Amino acid sequence: LRSLVDIYYNQNNQMEAVKRLDVLLGTYARNKQIDKITGLLAEMVRSMPQDTALRDRLAKIYYRTGKKKEAIEQLDALGELQLDAGLNKDAARTIKQIIQMGPEQVDDYKKLLTQLNG
């Protein structure tokens, strides 16, 4: 399955790549191989840092495994990518997720959210 994911990414077919990735992640999850999920997603984010789907999935697994700081870092990067792409509604949703996690600079995130919604 991992090979299929790579092939689809190499063909610039992100939709199929993400579908196959989700199947692979589901297999790992059913087998309780959380380290494999985290490792694979972290590796893929390093090689494709602009991929919002990967960052979103990595943030979720970090959060679920109690790595709040790492989850916030991924969501922060995801929000930046969304803002750069003009996806303000998506960015606002991402910022709300960050706020719910209780980051250290929560007021900065709240201010940014107000600006986006304003």
N, C-alpha and C positions, 0 to 999 in steps of 0.2 A: 504493500500500500504506500509506503514512503516513497518508493520509486515513482509511482503514479503521481503523487503530489508534486514531486520535483519536475516530472515531465510536463505536467499541466502548467506549472509556474514558468518553466522554460519556454513554453509556447504562448506565454502571456494570456493564458486562459485562467484568470484568477477565480472565476466562479466555480469551475470544475475542480480546481486545485483545493479550494476551501471545502467543497463538498467531500472530497476524498480525505482531506485532513480531518474533518469532523468524524468521519467513519473510523479513521485510525485512532483519534483521541478517545472515541467511544470504546474502542477495543481495549485500549490501555486502562480506561476508567473502570470498565467491568472487571478487569484483572487486578484492580487496585494498584496500578503501576504509576502512581502520581509523579514520582521522580522522572519517569520517562516522558510524561506529558510536559512537565516543567522544562526539562532539558531540551526536548525537541522544539518547543515554542521559543525558548530563549535563543537557541541556535538560529532558528529561522528569522527571528526579529533582528538578530545581529547581521544576518546576511541580506535582509530586506527591511530596513528600518522604516521605510515609507508605507509599509503595508498595514493599513488600519485594522483589518480583520485579525491579523496575527497579534497585534498589540492588544486588541480587545480581549482575545482569548487568553493571552498571557496575564493580563491584569486580573481577569476572573480567577484563574487558577492560583495566582499569588494570594488574592484575597481569601479564597476558600481554604488555603493552607496556612492562614494566619500571618502572611507576609504583607502587612498593610502598607508599609513604607514602599516596598517594591511595586505593589499594586498601584499606589498613587503615582509613582514615577512613570509607570506605563500609561496610565490614564492621562497624566499631564502631557506626555508626548503625543498621545492619541488626539487630545484636544487641540494641540498646536497644529497637527496635520489637518484636522478638520477645519480649523480656522483658516489656515493657509489655502485650503481648497474652496473656501467660501461656504462651507457646510455649517452655518451658524447654528441651526437647530440641533444638529448632531453634536456640535461642540457644547451647546448648552446642556444637553442630556449628560454628556460626559462630565462636565463640571459639576452637575448635580450629584453624580455618583461620587465624585471626589469629596464634595462637601459632606455627604452622608458618612464618609469614612473618618471624618474629623481630623483633617490635616493640620499641621502646625500653623500654616498661614491661611486659615479658613476665611479670614476677612478679605484677603486678596482675591480668593476664589469667588466669594459672594459679590464683591465689587465687579469682577469680570462678568459674572452671570447677570447682574443688573444692567451692565452696559450692553450685553448681547440681547437681553429682553427689552431694553429701553427703547 
